[in-house]
Amino acid sequence: GLFDDIDVNSNKLGATVAKRNANLVKLIEGVADMKLGNYKEHSIDAFGDAYEYLMGMYASNAGKSGGEFFTPQEVSELLTRIAVVGKTEVNKVYDPACGSGSLLLKAAKILGKENVRQGFYGQEINLTTYNLCRINMFLHNIEFDKFNIVREDTLLSPMHWDDQPFELIVSNPPYIPTCELDDLQEEVKKEPSTALDGGEDGLIFYRHIVKEWGKKLKEGGLMAFEADPCEMEDIKMLLLNEGFGNIGIINDLGDLQRVIYGY
């Protein structure tokens, strides 16, 4: 089901069946001819890193910001490095709004996938993004039995209850207040509302994740979010109200508050 939403009969591939087939064959043969070497003989993840690079280019240049598909590597690395400070391994990592899986894969890269002992868990509502996340796992050599990504609405149908507790919960959920959606830049407006709409006050996902999943953290575990700087104090109060005793906020290179964590 990885390619359920891909239309191989699209006229964008060619005006006739023969032309569409020819282009698909060129694509498959082009990948097959790449001199990627034996991945077991080197530490460079050529195919996976190329995928992330191309996703970044798409997010920047495709006439839309691509946020439903891609979290910038700098943001995901900052958030994940904060989340694993002092840890050399964790039992599980979970992202309840995982997108293309950037935060999950950063945990694998920073800790080593073998040091996420019991696997990677995520939930995503958008079909294309859900499939991209699973493809991303395979491209980064995360085997099928090491991840569990579910397509479902994390607000209405939170999953993975039987898989908790999680030692690491990370997320970069939608955080734009509904009333501000019409005022966004035109290229951002083209994104699906599910990638943008954070509810009436922009906090609906944070409120839900902190309340529902905070209690599912493994003892000694940590929860970390990317968020709008204007929402940091509100998220801090959400964490405090759910019993998080240690809370920190980290600024990005532009000196804006960007990551908040609690444990």
N, C-alpha and C positions, 0 to 999 in steps of 0.2 A: 503493500500500500504506500510505499514511499513516493510514488509518482502519480497518485490518484488525481491530483489537480493539474497535471500537465497535459495540454491538448496537442497531441502529435499531428492532429489534422488542421491545425491553425494555418490560415493563409500566410501568416508571417513567416512560416518556414518555407513556403513556396506555393505557387499558384496551382500546381497539380500534385496528385499523389506521388508521381514519379520524382518530381523535384523535391517534394518534402522528404521522401525516403532518401534521396541522394544527399541532402544536407544532413540528415540524421546519421547516415553512414560516415560522412566526412567527420562529423563531431566525434563519433565513437572511435574511428580509426586514428583521429588526431590525438585523443587521450592515450590510446594504446601505444602510439609511437613515441610518447614522451619518455625521455631517458631519466626516469625517477630513481633508478637503482633499486637495491634491496633495502627496504626500510630497517631491517634488522641490523644492517651494517653501519648505520650512522644515526645520529640523534636528531637530525633535521627532519621535521615533518613536512616534506616538500608539498604534498598534495593538500594537506590540511591548512598549511600556512598560506598557500596560494588561494585557496577558497576564502579564507578570512580577508586576504588582501583585496580580492575581487569584490567581496561583499562590501568592504569599505569604500571602494570606488563607486559601486552602485549607489550606496547610501549618499555619497557626496554629489553625484553627477546625473542621476537618472530622472531628474525633474521632480523628485520627491525626496524627503530626507531619509526614507528607508528605515525609520526607527522601529517599525514593527518587525524588521528582519535582523537588525544589527545594533549591538551596543559597542561603542568605540573601545578598542583594546585598552587604551589608557585608563578609561573609567573602570572597566571590569578588572583590570590588574590592580589598580589602587584599592578598590573595594575588597578584592579577594585577599590581597596581601595583609590588609588590616585584619580580616576575619581569621586568618590562620597564624597570626603572631603567636609565637611560643609553642606552636604545634608542629609535630613532624608527621602526624597521621590523624585521620578522623574516621569515624565509623561510616557516616553517610553525609552527603551534601544535598540540599533541597532548594529549589527555586520555584515558588508557586506561581510565578509569571515569567516563565523562562525564556520566551522569545526563541532565538536561534541557538540558545544554549551557551552563550559566551561566558557567563559567570560560572557555570558548571565546568566548562572546559578549562577555565583559568585555575580552578581548584586542582584539576588533574595536572596541569602544567607546573604549578608552583609546588605542590606536594609530591607529585609523581602519582600516576593513576593507580599504581599498586598500593599507595598509602591512603587512598580512599577505599577502605577495606570492603565495605558492603555495597558500594555503588552510588550512582547518580540518579536523582529523582527530580522530575519537573512536571509542570502543568502549563498548557498553552491552548488558547481558544481558537486562534486563527489556523485554518487547515494548512495553508502554504508554509507558515512559520513553524508549525508543528512538524511537518515533514522535513523542513530545512534543519531543524534541531536534531532529528534522528539521523539524517544524512551526515550532519556535522559530527555526530558521535562516531559514526563508522569511519569517516575520513580521518579522524584523530585516533583511530585504533582503539576506541572504547567498544568492547565486544557487546553483543546483544544481551548477554546475561548479566552485564554490569550496569545497565541503565534501564530506567523505567520512566518513560515520558508519556503523559496521558493528554489527549485532546478533550478538554472540558473547561467550562466556566469556573474559574477558581473562586469567584464570589458566591455563585449559586450552588455549585457542586464540588466543593473541595475534596480532593482525592488523597490517596496515600495514607489514610488513617491507620492502616494495618502495618505500615512501614516505619512509623515513628518508634523511638525517638531519633531525631537528627542532631548530629553534633554541630552542624553548620547549616544555617538558613540564610541565603543571600537573595537579594532581589532588586531590580530596577523597574518598578511597576509604572503604569501610567499615573501622572500626577498633575495634569492640567485641570483646573476647575472647569466644570461644564460651561459656565457663563463666559469663559474666556476663549472658547474654541473658535468662535466666529471672528475673533480678533487676531488669530494667528497668521503668520506669513502664508501666502498662497500655496507655496510648494508643500508646506507642512499640512495644510488643510486637506490635501489629496490623500493623506494616510487614512486607513480605517479608524473609525472612532475608538475601536477597542484598543488601539495602540496609544491613545492620547487621553481619553476621558477618565479623569480621576474622581468623578462624582462632584457633588455640589460644592465641596470645599477643597477638592483635590486630594483628599486623604482617605478615600473609601478603601483603597487597597491596603494602605499602611494600617489602618484601623483593623481591618479584617485579619491581615497576616499576623499582626502583633497579638491580637486577642485569641485567634484560633490556633496559631502555631507556636506562640511563645511558650505555652504550657507543654508543647511537644518537644521542646529542646532537651537534648541529653544533658545530664548534670555536667557542668563545665563547658557547655556549648555556647555558641555565640550567634547572634542575629545581626545582619548588616544590610543597610539600604543605601542606594543612591537616591537623592531627593533634591527638590528645588530649595535653594537657600532660604527662601521666604517661609518654607514649611518646617524648617528644622526644629524650632522650639515646640511646635505642635506635636511633632513626632516624638520628641524627647518626653513630652508629657504622657503620650500614649504608652511609651516604654515604662516610664515610672509607675503609671497607674496599673500596669500588669506585673509589677514586682521586679523589674530589672533594676539592680542596684548599682551597676557600673555602666555608665553611658559616656560615649565620647563622640566628638564631631571633628572631622578632618577637612581642612581646606584643600582646594585644588591649586594648580599652578597660577591661576588667576586670582588667588586669595579669596575665592568664594567658597562658602561652606558646601561641601559636595557629598560627603559620606557620613552617615551616622550609624553607630553600632551600640549594642547593649548585650550584657550577659549577667 
